[in-house]
Amino acid sequence: MPITQGLRTWLLLSLCLPWLVACQSGQEPTQVWENAVQGSYDAALSAEGTHLLIASIYHGGSLWRIQDHARLFNWNHKDEYSVLDQVTLSPDMRLGATARERDMVLWNAQTGQSMAFVSLPDQITDLASGGQYIAAGMADGGVLVSNPQGQGIWQTRLPERISKIAMSQDGRWLAAGARDGTVKLWYFSQQTPMQAQEIASLTLDNQIRTLAISAQGERLFAGAQGGQAQLIDLQAQQQWDLSASKWGANGGVSYTSARFAQDPSRLVIGTTTGLIKEFIHDQVQQTWQATRKDPWKPSGVVILDVAYGRDGRIYAAGSNGWSYQL
């Protein structure tokens, strides 16, 4: 039977409906690299977009230099290829951390050598870094901040499972988001010993999927499962609704990664459908669509991390094991 224009349209819609946002208009990446053949559980881009740390599905952790697509180090725990759950890189690229269940390993990102092995009280659900510190969120609601030697120097607890944490680049601001939609923000007024003051608290309508703090702690972004999101200017005491529904996404879209530029008015966000959007305040400036490995298969790509590069470009890392220059 010949394919009529009407049938062609129906076929296109049937492909797009489950992935409605993925079919929206978006610029294509300018470059794409493959870092993990079978995909990644987690990924962390360095603050300037120069390096990428991935937790691949079958080949453990590895640190990459983006400029020449070079694998610098393989980072695994006790196995040849560890199944890692969470990774993070310090803003100054001196320190990396990988987590598997309750265990965390701190790595020297310059030499590739391990620096500390730490077992935490419960499953590690997320990692973040800022200044010289590593922060870990746990399934029991615990939040622990460690120094480069793996020594815990500050801790707190939320009533529900921690689903996301974030730190500012200087390590003075820490945010934690929980399964019940609660977000807490602390400021470390003193770092030896660490003393924290709770600065802000908010509640979204679902589990927190992503958090970001601007470099100097001026702004906080929080995104929940289902696409609800808030951008808060802590200095001006101003708040914007950045929910995905504002730009036409359906309820199945969630923000999964976010990063502020050095100019805190600029924010780049990744989603569960591979869309990447840059905002200035609450206005969308640019949109990209991350490439899928096989455009004819329904499996898409979740954006695990995003970053503003020192070259002025935006970089992203996907769950399909690809990284992107936008």
N, C-alpha and C positions, 0 to 999 in steps of 0.2 A: 504494500500500500504506500503510495507516495506521501511524503511528509508535507502537509499543508502548512501555511503560515500559522493557522490557528493551533494545530497540533504542536508546532515548533514552540509557540508561546506557552502552551500548557506544560510541555516538557521542561522548559526553562523554569517556570514557576514551581514545578514539583521538585526540582533540584534546589531551588532557592528557599522555599518556604521553611524547611527545617533549619536553615542557616541564613535567615533573612538578613541579618546585619552583614554577614560575610559577602552578600551579593550587593551591598551598597557600594557606591562609587568611592574609590580611594586610590591614591597614587601608588604605583608599584615601587618597591625598594630599588635603590640604585645598585646595590650589591648584595649578594647572598652567599653565605659560607655554610658548609656542613661540618658540625662539630661532633655529632653523635648519630650514628646510622639509624638506630632504633628509637631515638628520642631521648628526652631528659625529664627527670623528676623535678629538678630545680635548677636554677641558673642565677648567677649574680654578675652584673657588669660593674667594672670599677667606676669610680666617681667621674672620671674624665673619658670614659668609653674606650680606654686603651687595652683593657684586659677582660677576659671572661672566664669565670669559674663555673663548671657544669657538674651536675650529678646525673650521669648518663644511666640509661636503664640497664645496660648489660656490661658496661666497662668502667664502672666506678667514677671517681672524681678526676678532673683534669683542669689545669690552668692553661689558658691560651692567650697569646698576644695577637690582637686583632689586626694590627698593621700588616704583618706578613703571614697571618694565619698559621702561626707556629704553636705547636703544643709544647709548653715549657716543662710542666711537671705532671706526673700521675699521682694523685693523692687518694690513698685507700687506707682503711683502718687495719685490721688484722688479716683480712682476706686479700687474695690477689686482685679481685675486683669487688669492692664493697658496694652493697646496695645502699646508697646514701639518700637521706630524706631531705636535708636542708643544707644550704651553703651560703656563705657571705664573704665579702672582701672589704678590708678596711679602706677608707677614703684615700689614705696615703700609699696604698699598695704595699705595705710592709707586712700585713697580716691577713691570713685567710682562716676560715673555720668550716669544718664539715661535721655533720651530725648524722647519726644512725641510731634510731630508737632513743635510748637514754644517754648514749655516748657521744662526746664531742671531742674533736681533735683540733688543736690550734697549730697553724703552719706558718713558717717564715716564707713569705711570698717572694723574697729575693733569692733565697738559696734552695727553697723547696723542702727543707727539713722540717720535721715535726718538732713542736716546741712544748706541747703539753697534751696529756690525755686526761679527760675529766668524765666521770660518770655522775649524771644528775639524778635527782630523786624521782623523776617521772619522765615520760616520753617527751622528747623535744619536738615542738610543733612549729617553731620558726626561729630563725637567727637574724640578727642585724648587727651592724658595726658602726662606730663613730669614734673619732679621735683614736685613742689607743685601746678602746674597749670593745668587747664582744657581749651582746645581750642575747639571752635565750628565753623563749617563751615555752611553757610546758602544759601538758594535758591537764594537770591538776590546778591550773590557774596561776602557777608560780612564774615569776619573772626574775631572772638572775643576771647581773652584770659582772663580768669577769675581766681581770687584767690580762696582759699577754702571757703571763705565767700560768693562766688557768685558775687563779685564785678568785673566789667569789668575793666581791667587795661591796655589793648592794643587792638587796632582794626585796620583793614585795609579792603580794598575792591578790588576785581577783577571784570572785566567787565562781566564775565559769572558766572553761577551757580557753586558753589563749590561742587565737587563730592567726594573729598577725602582730608583729612588732616592728618598730622603726626607730632609728637614731639620727640626730643631726650630724653633719660632717664633723663638727668640733666635739661631739660626744657629750654635750651639755644638755641636750633635750632627748627625752625618751618617750615614745608612745606605745601603748599596748592596746590591742583590740581583742574582744572575746567572742565566744560563740553566741552569747545573748545580745550582741550588738553594742555592748558597752565599749567606749574608748576613753582611756585615761592618758593625760599628758603630764609629765614631770620635768622640772628643771633642776639640774644639779648645781646648787649654789656654791657648793664646796666639793672639791674632788679628792682631798686627802685629810681625813677620811671622807667618803662620799656622803653628802647630805642632800636629800631631794625634797622639793616642794611641789605639791600637786597644783598645776596651773589651770587645767581645764578638764572637763568631763562632759561627754555627750553620749547619746544613745541613738543608734540607727535601728531600723526595723528588722534586721537579720544579722547573721554572722558576718563579722568583719573580714573582708577578703584582701584589702590592701590599705596601707598607710604610707604617708610620706611627710617628712618634715623638711622645710627649707633649710639652707645651709647654716643660717644664723638663728633659726628658730622663729622666724617672723610668721610663718604660715604652716598650717596643718591641713592635710587632705586625708579623708577617710571614706572608703568605699565598702559597701556591704553586698552580700550575696543578693542577686536580683537587680542590682544596678543603682540602688539609692546611694548618693554620695554628697558629701559636704566639704566645702573649702572654707577655711576659717583664717582670717587675718587677725592674729592675736594682738598686734599693736594697735591697729585701727578699730578693733572690735567689730569687724564686718564679716558677714557670712554669705556665701553663695551656694545655691543648689546646683550641683553638677551631675545630677542623676542622669543615667543613660537614657531615660525616657524623654529627656529634654531635646535630644537630637534624633528621636524617632526609633530608638531601639526597643525591642520587645522585652518582656519580663524575664526572659531566659539569659539575658546578657549581664555579665558582672565585670567590674574592673578588677584586674588581677595584678597590676603593677603600676607604679607611679614614681615620678622623679621631678623635682624642681630644678630649674636652671639656677645659675648663680644670681640672676635676676629673678626674685621670687614671684614676680607676676606671671612668669612662664612656667607651665606645667605640662608634662607629657604623660599620657596614660595608655596602658595596654589593656586588652579585654580578652574574654573567653572565646571570642570569635575571630581573633587575629587582627581586628581593627586597632589602629594606634592613632590617637588624637592628641594634638597639641592645643592647649588653651592659653589665652592671655586673660587673666582674671576668669570670667565665666563664659568667654566667647571662644568657640572653636575656630582655630586659625588654619590648621592643616589636618588632613586625614590620609592615612596610608592603610593598605591591606597587605598583611604578611602573606607571602606565597605559601600555598600548601604543597606538600611533596607530590601528591596525586590529586589534581583538581576534580577528578571524576569520582573520587571516593568521599563519602560523607564525613570522614574524620577530618577535623579542622586543626587549627593550631591555637594554643593558649599562649599569650604573651607573658612569659615568666619574669622578665625584667626589662627596663628601659633606662637610657642614660643620655645626657647631653655630652657629646664629645668635645675635646679641646679644639678640634678642627671645625667646630660650629655645626656639625651634623648630629643627627639623633641616631642612636643605636638601639637595637632590640634583640632579645633572645627568646626563642620559641620552644614550646614543648616538643616540637617535631625534631629537635636537634639542630635546627638551623639558627644562624644569627644573621642580622640584617643591618645594612647601612641605609638610612632613609634620606 
